[in-house]
């Protein structure tokens, strides 16, 4: 029986039943992110500064996925929840649980055996008694590793703020980035804003910029709305361009949606014409830029605001060569709707 038959609904918080399924799932997701970073660099979808930030945010995601893998490695009571609809990634609550767990790690560690005692027990069981270690002890060992090696600072939180740096791109002085894990879509988003600053020292205004971004741009809403809110709340900056990258969905065996790429993959995985590890990932990019400005307010308190122009949403697909061939043969009309032909990434090693 295939792995997909073990997946349980509801689809936005499905669980996998075995350690092997979790291992297989994590392998696909971690491989996807690493391939995506390489492809962005190679194909110059983002500029050099954006790619550096993109890499940093996805490294946080990969680190968090590894933390989740360790957390659920030998846990028979709790199961990690995955969103199988237009996502393919863990439910956003899993990242929240990671942060909460690590905040209370000293409390949990007190309830676990001492590392020295557990090691001794493992050695006696394996070499003296020639027996296998039971799952309870394995879970305890995995929990100790989880609480003692995972660093809370590197967990991908619902909102992750990037630094403000100088730039010359888009006729701007500064670039700021941020990322968030949207609670509706259960997908990670990465944003960039290019702007000029009407002041002497950007450090004096940095805290306010960060506060406004966290309040107004911590979820996936219309980019025009985000741009207006940021512009309205930050009187001393003049945004020039804002870009939002939507990472996903991740199309693979662990997905259950009506997306044409997902559906095609699942159909051919089920008839065994492609491997179970077959996958691809979509990437959507929204951009708005300032084409002019106007003044709003009373005679004595006017504020300069931007007039925003939206660019056509860019739709990209990253897939191994064999999957690209499959799509060209079966759904060429969907491939033609992409902004560019699919980008080649490597297959998952079995």
N, C-alpha and C positions, 0 to 999 in steps of 0.2 A: 504494500500500500504506500502511495506517495506521501511526502511530507505535507502537501497542501490539504490532504484529507483530515489531518489532525488539528487544523486551525479552527478555533471556536469564535463565534460571534458574541456580542455585538462587534461590528467591524472596526470601530474606532478604538476599541480596547480589547482586541483579541489577544489570546495567550497561546504560547507554544507549550507542548506537554513534556518534552524530553530534553535532556542535556544536549543530545546530538542536534536537535532542531535549533536550540539557542546558538550552539557553536557555528552551525551552518549559516544562520541568520547574521550573526556578528561578522563573520568572515566576509559576507557579501557587502554589508554596509560599510565596513572599514575600508575594504578594497575600493569601493565606489568613490569615497571621498578622496583617497590618495590619487586615483586616476583623474578625478575632476581637477584637482590642483595642477597636476602636470599638464593637462590639456589646456587649461586657461593660460598657462605660461606659453605653451607651444603655439597656440592659435591666436594669441594676443586679443582675447575677448575683453580682457580688462587691461588697463595700463599697468606699469610696473608697481606704482605705489598701491593701487587697488589690489593687485595680486598678492602683495606682501600681507596686507590686512586680511584678505580672503583666506590665505594660508593659515594665519594665526587663529582666525575664528574656527576654521574647520579642524585645526589641531585640537582645539578645546572640545569640539564635538567628538573627535576620535578618542580623546582621553576619557571623556564621559562615557562613551560606549564601552570602553575597556573596563571602566569602573562598574558599569552595569553587568558586564559579562562575569566579572569576579563575584559580584553580589549574588547573582542568581545561579552560579555554577553548580552548587549542590543543595539548593534550596527547594525542598519538595512542598513547602507550605505556600509560599508566595510565588507568583509568576509575573514576569515582566509583561506589561501591556503594550501592544503594538497597534498602530493605526493602519488598517489595511485599505482605507479608502482615500485615494488621491494623496497618499503620503508615502507609506512604506517605512516610516521611521517610528521610533518609540513615542508613545503618548507623552505629551508635555509634562504630565504629572510625575513621570519617572525621574526627570531632572530635578524637579522640586523635592522628591523623596531623597535623592542623593544629597542635596544640600542639608536637608533636615537630619538625615542619618549622621552625617559627618559633624554636625553641630552637637550631637549627643554621643559622639564616639566613646568618650571616657566612661559614660554610663553603661554602654553596651559591652565594652571591653572588660569591665569589672565582673560581668556575668559569664565570661568565657574562661576556659582553662588557661593556665599559664603556658606560654610557648614551650618552655623547657619540658614541662610535664607531658605536653601533647607530643612532642618529638620522641620522648622516651617511650610513650605508649605506642606510637606508630612503629618504632623500630622493633619492639617486643612482639607486636602483632605480626609484622611481616617476616622477621627473621627467626624469632624464637618459636612462635606458635604456628608459623606458616599459614596464616589466615589473611583474608582480605580485610581491609579497613571498612567499617560500616559507614553508612551515609551520614549518620549523625556527627561522627567525628570529622568526616570530610567537610561537612557544612561548617563545623566549628573552625576548622583550619582555614577555609575560604573566608569566613567572616573576620578572622584575625588579620588575614592579608588585606582584606577590604578596608578595615578600620585603621590599620597601621601604615598602609602604603599610599592610599588615595589622598591627594591634597585638595582640600576644599577650594582653594584659589583657582584651580584649573578646571573646575566643573563648569560646563556651559549652562548659564542661568537663563531665565526667561528673557532678561535684557542684559546685554553686554556692551559696555561703553568703550569705544576706542579713543585714542589720543588725537589731539589737534596737531597737525603738522603743516609746515609750509609747502606750498606747491606752486607750480607755474601753469598747470593744466586749466583749461576752460577759462582763461583770462581771470584767474582767481589768485588770492594771496594764500588761502588756507584750505585744507581738506580735513574733514572730520568723518569718522566712520562709526557705525554701531551695528549691532546684530541682535536679533530676538528670535525666540521660538514661539511662533504664533499658536495660541491655544485653540483656535478654530480649525486651522488647517493641519496642525501638528507637523509643521515643516519649519526649517530654519530659513531666515531671511537675513541678508546682509545689505546695509545701506551706506551710501557715500554722499556727502554734501560738500560742494565747493562754494566758497564764499569769500567776500571781502569784509574787512572790519573797520568801522569808523571810530577808531580810538588809538591810544598810544601803545598800550601793552595788552596783547590778547590774554595774558595770564589773569588780568583784572576781571575779565568777562567770562573766563572759562567755566567757572562753576555754574553760572546762569545758563550757559549754552547746554551743558550736560543735564541740568535740571529740566529744561524745556524739552530736550530730545527724549528723555525718559518718560515724560508725561504725555507728549503728543505723538511720538513715533515708535511706540513699543508694540505695535500690532500691525497687521496687514490691512490697511484701509487705502482708499483712493489716494494716489500720490499727489494729485492737485490739492487735496484737502490738507495732507501733511505739510506740503510746501507753504500753503497759505498760513497755517497755524504757526509754523516755525517763524516765518517772516513777520507775522503780526506780533508775536510774543518777544522777539529779539530785536529791539529797536536799533541796536548798534551794529548789526551785521546785515550784509546784503547778499543773500544766497544767489548763486549764479547757475548752479545745476545740482539736481538731486537724482540719484540713481538707486534703484531697489532691485536686488537679485533674489529671486525665489528659487531655492534649491529643491527641486523635486517636481512631481512625484518620482520616487524610486520604483521603477517597474521591474518586478521580479516575482519569483514563486510566492513570496509572502505578501501578496497584494490581492485585493478583491474589489475592483472598481470597474467602471464602464469606460475608462480611458482606452482609446484605440490601441495604444502601444502595449498597455498591460494586457488587454484582452487577446491580442495577437500572440504575445509571449506565452500566456497561460494555455492557449489553445494548442500551441506547438510543443509546449512542455508536456501536456497531457497525452498527446499522441506520440511522444518520445522522438520527435524529429529534431529536437534541440536538447541540450543538457539541462538538468535541473538548476544548475548554477547560472543559467543565462540571465542577463539583466541589461538594463540601460537606464539612463537618468535624464530627465528633462531639466532645463534651466530657462527661466523666463526673466527678462530684464525690462523694467519700466524706467523711463527717464523723463524728467521735465527740466526745462531750462528757461532762464529769464530772457525774454525778448525785448522788454521795455519796462518802465516803471511809472508809477503815478503816486500822487500824494493824497492821503486820507486823513480826516480829522478836522478840528476847529482851526480858525485862523492862527491862534497862538500855540496850538499843539498839533502840528501836522506831522505825519509819519510817512516816509517814503516806502512804498510797497512794490513788489515785483508783479509784472504781468507774465503769467506762466504759459509756456507752450509745451504741449505734450508731444513726444516722439512716438512713433508706432512701436508697440510692444515687440520686443525681439524674442523669438522662440527658438531654442537650440535643443539638440538631442545629442547625447554622448552614448556610443554603443560599440561593442566589439564588432569586428568586420563581419562575422557570420550573421549577427543579428541585423546589421545594416542590409545585408543581402536579402535576408528574410523580409524585411520591411519593404524594400524596393520591389520585391516580387509580389507581395501580398497586399500592401497598402500604399502604393506609390503616391496616391492623392494626398495622404497625410504627410508624407515626406516633403511634397511640394509646397506645403503650407509653412514649413520651417523657414526661418530667416536665412539660414545657410544649410548646405548639405550636412548630414550628421558628421560629428567628429569621431574619429576612431580612438577607442580606448581598449585596453587589454582585457581578456577574459579572466574570470576567476579560476585559479588553479584548483583542480579537484583534490 
